[in-house]
Amino acid sequence: MLAKLASQRSSWLLMAASALLLEMVALFFQYGMRLEPCVMCVYQRVAVLGLFGAGLLGAIAPGNLVVRWAGFSAWVVSAAWGLKLAYEHVDLQLDPSPFKQCAFKPDFPDWFKVDQWLPAMFEARGDCTQTVWHFLGLSMPQWMMVIFALFLVVAVVVIIGQFFKKAR
C-alpha cells in the first residue's frame, strides 16, 4: 500500500500542500500576529520550502523511479535539516547564553539569496532567544521540531514501504 501511495501524484501534492499551509501559517504569525521571524525561523522556513519543493518534485512523475527517489531525497534532507535547526533554536531559547547567539542576518550562499529576493518572507528581524508564543505548553520552535519529526517519520515509513511491494 505504501509503495502504491508514493507512486500517486495526489500523495505528493498533499505533502506540497501541507508545506505550503505551514508557510502560510508562518506568514500569518509574522503579519497577522506581528511576530517577527528570527534567523533560525527563516532557516526553518527554507526547510519547509524544501518540503514543498520535494512534494512538487515527486508530483512531476511519481511513477518514475528516479523522480520518486529524488523527491524522497529532498523530503528526507529537508525534514532532517529542519529538525536540526528547530532543535538548535529550542536550545537557544531554553539555555540562553552570551556564548551561544544566532546571527542578525541569514547567511545564504550567493546563489540562493532568498532573504534578498523575498524579504517579506525571509528577512530576519526577530531575536532567536525570545519565546513570544506558546500553544499547549510548547513554543514555536518546539512545535517545529514535532512537525519536522513527523515529516521525517512519514518519509522513513514510506521509503521502507517501497521495499515491500505486495505480490499480485
C-alpha positions as CSV (number, residue, x, y, z in Angstrom):
1,M,0.0,0.0,0.0
2,L,2.8,2.5,0.9
3,A,4.6,1.7,-2.4
4,K,1.4,2.5,-4.3
5,L,0.8,5.6,-2.2
6,A,4.2,7.0,-3.2
7,S,3.5,6.5,-6.8
8,Q,0.4,8.6,-6.8
9,R,0.6,12.3,-7.7
10,S,-2.1,13.2,-5.1
11,S,0.1,12.0,-2.3
12,W,3.0,14.2,-3.3
13,L,0.7,17.1,-3.9
14,L,-0.8,16.6,-0.4
15,M,2.7,16.9,1.0
16,A,3.4,20.0,-1.0
17,A,0.0,21.5,0.2
18,S,0.8,20.8,3.8
19,A,4.2,22.5,3.4
20,L,2.5,25.5,1.7
21,L,0.0,25.6,4.5
22,L,2.9,25.8,7.0
23,E,4.4,28.7,5.1
24,M,1.1,30.5,5.1
25,V,0.8,30.0,8.9
26,A,4.3,31.4,9.3
27,L,3.2,34.5,7.3
28,F,0.1,34.8,9.5
29,F,2.3,34.8,12.6
30,Q,4.5,37.4,11.0
31,Y,1.9,39.8,9.6
32,G,-1.3,38.9,11.4
33,M,0.2,38.5,14.9
34,R,3.2,40.8,14.4
35,L,5.7,38.1,15.5
36,E,8.9,38.9,13.7
37,P,10.9,35.9,12.4
38,C,14.5,35.4,13.6
39,V,17.3,33.9,11.6
40,M,16.6,30.4,12.9
41,C,12.9,30.9,11.9
42,V,13.9,32.0,8.4
43,Y,16.2,28.9,8.0
44,Q,13.3,26.7,9.2
45,R,11.1,28.4,6.6
46,V,13.6,27.4,3.9
47,A,13.5,23.8,5.2
48,V,9.7,23.9,4.8
49,L,10.2,25.4,1.4
50,G,12.4,22.3,0.7
51,L,9.5,20.1,1.7
52,F,7.2,22.0,-0.6
53,G,9.7,21.5,-3.4
54,A,10.1,17.8,-2.6
55,G,6.3,17.4,-2.9
56,L,6.2,19.2,-6.3
57,L,9.2,17.2,-7.5
58,G,7.6,13.9,-6.6
59,A,4.3,15.0,-8.2
60,I,6.0,15.7,-11.6
61,A,6.3,11.9,-12.4
62,P,5.5,9.8,-9.3
63,G,5.5,6.6,-11.4
64,N,9.1,7.3,-12.5
65,L,11.6,5.6,-10.1
66,V,14.3,8.3,-10.5
67,V,11.9,11.2,-9.9
68,R,10.3,9.5,-6.9
69,W,13.6,8.8,-5.3
70,A,14.8,12.4,-6.0
71,G,11.6,13.5,-4.2
72,F,12.3,11.1,-1.3
73,S,15.8,12.5,-1.0
74,A,14.7,16.1,-1.0
75,W,12.0,15.2,1.6
76,V,14.4,13.5,4.0
77,V,17.1,16.2,3.7
78,S,14.6,19.0,4.2
79,A,12.9,17.3,7.2
80,A,16.2,16.3,8.8
81,W,17.7,19.7,8.3
82,G,14.6,21.4,9.6
83,L,14.6,19.2,12.7
84,K,18.2,20.0,13.3
85,L,17.5,23.7,13.0
86,A,14.4,23.6,15.2
87,Y,16.4,21.7,17.9
88,E,19.2,24.3,17.8
89,H,16.5,27.0,18.1
90,V,15.0,25.3,21.1
91,D,18.4,25.1,22.6
92,L,19.0,28.8,22.2
93,Q,15.6,29.6,23.9
94,L,15.9,27.1,26.8
95,D,19.6,27.7,27.5
96,P,20.4,31.3,26.6
97,S,24.0,32.2,26.8
98,P,26.1,35.1,25.6
99,F,28.4,32.5,24.0
100,K,25.5,30.9,22.0
101,Q,23.8,33.5,19.8
102,C,22.2,33.4,16.4
103,A,23.3,35.8,13.7
104,F,21.4,39.0,13.0
105,K,21.2,38.3,9.3
106,P,20.8,34.9,7.4
107,D,23.9,33.6,5.8
108,F,22.7,32.1,2.5
109,P,25.1,31.2,-0.3
110,D,25.4,33.8,-3.2
111,W,23.3,31.6,-5.5
112,F,20.4,31.4,-3.0
113,K,19.7,34.9,-1.5
114,V,16.1,34.3,-0.7
115,D,16.3,36.9,2.1
116,Q,17.0,39.5,-0.7
117,W,14.7,38.0,-3.3
118,L,11.7,37.7,-1.0
119,P,12.4,39.9,2.1
120,A,8.7,39.9,3.1
121,M,9.0,36.2,3.8
122,F,12.7,35.5,4.5
123,E,14.1,38.7,6.1
124,A,15.0,38.1,9.8
125,R,14.0,40.8,12.2
126,G,13.4,38.9,15.4
127,D,15.6,37.6,18.3
128,C,16.2,33.8,18.4
129,T,16.3,33.6,22.2
130,Q,12.9,35.2,22.8
131,T,10.0,32.9,23.3
132,V,7.0,35.0,22.2
133,W,4.3,32.4,21.5
134,H,3.2,29.2,23.2
135,F,0.5,26.6,22.4
136,L,-0.3,23.7,24.6
137,G,2.9,24.4,26.5
138,L,5.2,24.3,23.5
139,S,7.0,27.2,21.9
140,M,7.0,27.7,18.1
141,P,10.4,26.0,17.6
142,Q,9.3,23.1,19.8
143,W,6.2,22.7,17.5
144,M,8.5,22.9,14.5
145,M,10.6,20.0,16.0
146,V,7.4,18.0,16.2
147,I,6.3,18.9,12.7
148,F,9.7,18.2,11.1
149,A,10.0,14.9,13.1
150,L,6.6,13.9,11.8
151,F,7.6,14.7,8.2
152,L,10.8,12.6,8.8
153,V,9.0,9.6,10.3
154,V,6.4,9.6,7.5
155,A,9.3,9.8,4.9
156,V,11.1,6.8,6.5
157,V,7.9,4.7,6.7
158,V,7.0,5.5,3.1
159,I,10.6,4.7,1.9
160,I,10.7,1.4,3.8
161,G,7.3,0.6,2.2
162,Q,9.0,0.9,-1.2
163,F,10.9,-2.3,-0.5
164,F,7.8,-4.3,0.5
165,K,5.6,-4.3,-2.6
166,K,2.7,-6.6,-2.3
167,A,2.8,-9.5,-4.7
168,R,-0.2,-9.7,-7.2
